[in-house]
């Protein structure tokens, strides 16, 4: 199993030292998010001061950017890092697209399918010299002159992964992408019953192997060096479960466990502005559905029980407020856990 962590995106001057430490500690790579900060800048810095770790967006908001803009960033980062950059994209929900990014909303799955196809077409043009000709319902790219064609790179174009929760986006991930980034708001049963069958069908349709398709995430970690640290993280997970559970798009996860009423109650509380009261509605039993829980001396076994055989990669530090990285020996214990993924297929 691969183990990733995050970077201090809020302070770009701290990125170089943090990235060197991540590499020295034995992590497989770093993941950046697009919450408060740009998801690409920190990876450019990290890539320039490291030699081994992979650099992932987890995720960049796709529809706020043209595929051409992402293709350029991906091409430059892949070339500068010897192919260590992996594009991670997410659609975000309608309200954020329309009201935070001022982007027109259309059904996201087909649009994301075209987005990934357009990226591949642009990179093929730059890599092989074939004419750029991609024409879909949402995106159209037919112009690429020598003046705007970037220099060749020795590395292959980046692998592409997308965030997916529902059936339509899971199909797009399996049929078009190199991996899927599962939301933390997942349970093991939901992954087994709702996610994996759809991924298997999509991979079969596209003629690709599970070994070359990475499943990332799908839950939270509540861990630390002692019981008090675990308890603090457990409460953080409770808050996240309450927050995400209030979003109707995530009701299917709750429904897997007969918890639809919890979702409706949380949504009603949000509409009443009762944000501070959400977490109290989530029981310990429900938190355990969404997380691997235990001290550092226990967590490898808990990760195997919660994620084993399903997820290929986990983010050890999804909570940016937690400063501690995992001990290097624990990282290696987790990396020894078996998983189906063996590496991205050459593009």
Number of C-alpha atoms within 10 A of each C-alpha: 26 22 21 24 21 25 23 18 22 13 10 14 12 15 22 21 15 16 26 16 14 24 19 13 16 20 24 19 21 27 22 25 20 16 11 8 14 16 21 22 14 26 25 20 17 26 24 13 16 18 13 16 22 21 28 26 24 25 23 25 23 20 21 17 12 13 22 15 10 18 21 16 17 23 24 20 26 25 20 17 21 15 21 22 29 22 25 28 26 21 22 17 12 15 12 15 19 13 10 10 13 11 15 11 14 12 9 17 19 15 20 22 20 22 24 21 18 24 24 21 19 25 21 16 16 22 19 9 12 12 15 19 15 17 13 15 8 12 14 15 16 11 10 14 9 9 6 9 14 12 11 12 17 11 16 16 27 26 22 23 28 31 24 22 22 16 14 13 22 28 22 24 28 28 21 23 22 25 28 27 25 21 17 22 24 23 25 20 15 19 21 13 12 18 22 15 13 22 23 16 15 19 21 14 12 12 11 17 15 20 14 16 24 25 23 27 24 28 25 33 28 27 27 24 15 12 13 12 15 19 17 15 21 23 16 19 24 23 21 21 23 26 18 18 26 23 15 13 12 18 18 19 22 19 14 15 13 10 15 17 12 18 24 15 14 25 21 13 16 16 10 9 11 12 15 10 13 22 18 12 15 17 11 12 8 17 23 19 19 24 27 23 24 24 18 19 12 15 20 22 18 17 22 18 12 24 26 17 15 22 27 25 22 25 23 21 23 19 17 13 8 12 9 11 16 21 13 13 11 16 22 18 13 19 20 12 17 15 20 18 21 13 12 17 12 9 10
